Amino acid sequence: MRKKVVARPKSEDKKQALLEAATAAFAQSGIAASTSAIARSAGVAEGTLFRYFATKDELLNELYLAIKLRLVRTMIAGLDPDEKRPK
């Protein structure tokens, strides 16, 4: 009888650390930034990075979405609710 393997739950803190490390790495080295350098900067093993993001492209896409969401939230927070808008 085979034992069922249960994966540890993913930590939101680790995911955030990976995204922050990826931001810095891509800003410095562009798309050539290595996943091993990103993982090292986040304080995790490279294999851990791939538990959160299956590929480097997936990491880059997730980073793009996170930055886009932050930008939209900042823009919305800066809106004046009393300002008249064109209809």
C-alpha positions as CSV (number, residue, x, y, z in Angstrom):
1,M,0.0,0.0,0.0
2,R,1.4,3.4,-1.0
3,K,1.4,6.3,1.5
4,K,-0.2,9.5,0.4
5,V,2.3,12.3,0.1
6,V,1.0,15.6,1.4
7,A,2.8,18.7,0.3
8,R,3.4,21.5,2.7
9,P,1.2,24.5,2.2
10,K,2.7,27.4,0.4
11,S,3.6,30.4,2.5
12,E,2.3,33.8,1.3
13,D,5.4,35.4,2.9
14,K,7.8,33.2,0.8
15,K,5.8,34.1,-2.3
16,Q,6.1,37.8,-1.5
17,A,9.8,37.5,-0.8
18,L,10.3,35.7,-4.2
19,L,8.3,38.5,-6.0
20,E,10.4,41.2,-4.3
21,A,13.6,39.4,-5.1
22,A,12.5,39.0,-8.7
23,T,11.6,42.7,-8.9
24,A,15.2,43.6,-7.9
25,A,16.8,41.0,-10.1
26,F,14.9,41.9,-13.2
27,A,15.5,45.6,-12.6
28,Q,19.2,44.9,-12.4
29,S,19.7,42.2,-15.0
30,G,16.6,42.3,-17.1
31,I,15.2,39.0,-18.3
32,A,18.6,37.4,-18.0
33,A,18.2,37.4,-14.2
34,S,18.7,33.8,-13.0
35,T,16.2,31.9,-11.0
36,S,19.0,30.8,-8.7
37,A,19.9,34.4,-7.9
38,I,16.3,35.3,-7.3
39,A,15.9,32.3,-5.0
40,R,19.1,33.1,-3.1
41,S,18.1,36.7,-2.7
42,A,14.7,35.6,-1.3
43,G,16.5,33.3,1.1
44,V,15.1,30.0,-0.3
45,A,16.4,27.2,-2.5
46,E,15.8,27.3,-6.2
47,G,13.5,24.3,-6.0
48,T,11.3,26.3,-3.6
49,L,11.0,29.0,-6.2
50,F,9.7,26.4,-8.7
51,R,7.1,25.1,-6.1
52,Y,5.6,28.6,-6.3
53,F,6.2,29.3,-10.0
54,A,6.4,26.4,-12.4
55,T,8.6,28.4,-14.9
56,K,10.5,31.7,-15.1
57,D,7.8,33.0,-17.4
58,E,5.2,32.2,-14.8
59,L,7.2,34.1,-12.2
60,L,7.5,37.1,-14.6
61,N,3.8,37.1,-15.4
62,E,2.9,36.9,-11.7
63,L,5.3,39.8,-11.1
64,Y,3.7,41.8,-13.9
65,L,0.2,41.3,-12.5
66,A,1.3,42.2,-8.9
67,I,2.9,45.4,-10.2
68,K,-0.1,46.2,-12.3
69,L,-2.5,45.6,-9.3
70,R,-0.3,47.9,-7.1
71,L,-0.4,50.6,-9.7
72,V,-4.2,50.4,-10.1
73,R,-4.7,50.5,-6.3
74,T,-2.5,53.6,-6.0
75,M,-4.4,55.3,-8.8
76,I,-7.7,54.5,-7.2
77,A,-6.6,55.7,-3.8
78,G,-5.5,59.0,-5.4
79,L,-8.9,59.7,-6.9
80,D,-11.1,62.5,-5.4
81,P,-14.6,61.0,-4.9
82,D,-16.1,64.5,-5.1
83,E,-14.5,65.3,-8.5
84,K,-16.9,65.4,-11.4
85,R,-16.1,62.9,-14.1
86,P,-17.1,63.0,-17.8
87,K,-20.1,60.9,-18.6
